[in-house]
């Protein structure tokens, strides 16, 4: 598959982070999910956005004190299709999707906290 930018191992890790998440992600969350430093993530996010694979927006709420505003990123429909194709081609499989927050089993009693992974 021909892409408008070079696909590195770090780029694949970033794409997998987006494919595994059902939510929009901010840069630090992408870095954490991809297991990479933020300094290597932001240039990748910029290339993906410039290629039309991602869209982004600044958070509209006021951040908590001591934290800068976050920029949230989401795969576009075309970006999702391209990312899936590249990841399958290079890694042979797609990442397992994470459960969305609403699908996680929240315990009714404190003794179930360990079961829910909280």
C-alpha positions in Angstrom: 0.0 0.0 0.0 1.3 3.4 -0.9 1.0 6.1 1.8 1.6 9.8 1.7 4.2 9.5 4.4 6.7 7.0 5.7 5.2 4.3 8.0 7.6 3.7 10.9 7.2 1.3 13.8 6.2 4.3 15.9 3.6 5.3 13.3 2.2 1.8 13.4 2.0 2.0 17.2 0.1 5.3 17.0 -2.3 3.9 14.4 -2.9 0.8 16.6 -3.7 3.1 19.6 -6.4 4.8 17.6 -7.8 1.6 16.1 -7.9 0.0 19.6 -9.8 3.0 21.1 -13.4 3.9 20.4 -12.9 7.4 21.9 -11.0 10.4 20.7 -7.6 10.6 22.2 -5.4 13.5 23.3 -1.7 13.5 22.6 -0.5 12.2 26.0 -3.0 9.4 25.9 -1.8 8.4 22.4 1.8 8.4 23.7 0.9 6.3 26.7 -1.1 3.8 24.6 1.7 3.6 22.0 4.4 3.3 24.6 6.3 6.2 23.1 7.6 9.5 24.2 5.4 12.5 23.5 8.3 14.1 21.5 8.0 11.4 18.9 4.2 11.3 18.9 3.3 14.8 18.1 5.2 14.9 14.7 3.4 11.6 13.8 0.0 13.1 14.7 0.8 16.2 12.6 1.7 14.0 9.5 -1.5 11.9 10.0 -3.6 15.0 10.3 -1.9 16.7 7.2 -2.6 13.5 5.2 -6.3 13.6 6.2 -6.2 10.5 8.4 -6.9 12.4 11.6 -9.0 15.4 12.6 -8.4 17.3 15.8 -9.9 20.0 18.0 -8.9 21.8 21.2 -10.8 20.9 24.3 -13.5 23.5 25.0 -13.8 23.1 28.8 -11.4 24.9 31.0 -8.7 22.5 32.0 -8.0 21.9 35.7 -5.5 24.2 37.3 -1.9 23.5 36.4 -2.8 21.6 33.2 -2.8 23.0 29.7 -5.7 22.6 27.3 -5.7 19.2 25.4 -5.9 18.7 21.7 -8.1 15.7 20.9 -7.6 13.6 17.8 -9.9 11.2 16.0 -9.4 9.0 12.9 -11.4 10.1 9.9 -13.5 7.4 8.1 -10.8 7.4 5.3 -8.1 7.4 8.0 -9.7 4.4 9.7 -9.8 2.5 6.5 -6.2 3.3 5.6 -4.9 2.6 9.1 -6.6 -0.8 9.2 -5.0 -1.7 5.8 -1.5 -0.5 6.8 -1.6 -2.3 10.2 -2.9 -5.5 8.7 -0.3 -5.3 5.9 2.6 -4.6 8.3 1.6 -6.5 11.5 -0.7 -9.1 10.2 -3.6 -8.3 12.5 -5.6 -5.5 14.1 -5.3 -4.6 17.7 -8.0 -5.7 20.1 -10.4 -2.9 20.8 -10.7 -1.7 24.4 -14.1 -1.6 26.0 -15.6 1.8 26.0 -16.1 3.3 29.5 -19.8 2.6 29.4 -19.3 -1.1 28.8 -16.9 -1.7 31.7 -18.5 -3.7 34.6 -18.7 -1.4 37.6 -19.1 -3.1 40.9 -22.1 -2.4 43.2 -20.1 -3.5 46.2 -16.6 -2.7 47.4 -15.5 -6.3 47.4 -16.0 -6.5 43.7 -13.6 -3.7 43.0 -10.7 -6.1 42.2 -12.8 -8.1 39.8 -13.7 -4.9 37.8 -10.0 -3.9 37.4 -10.6 -0.6 39.2 
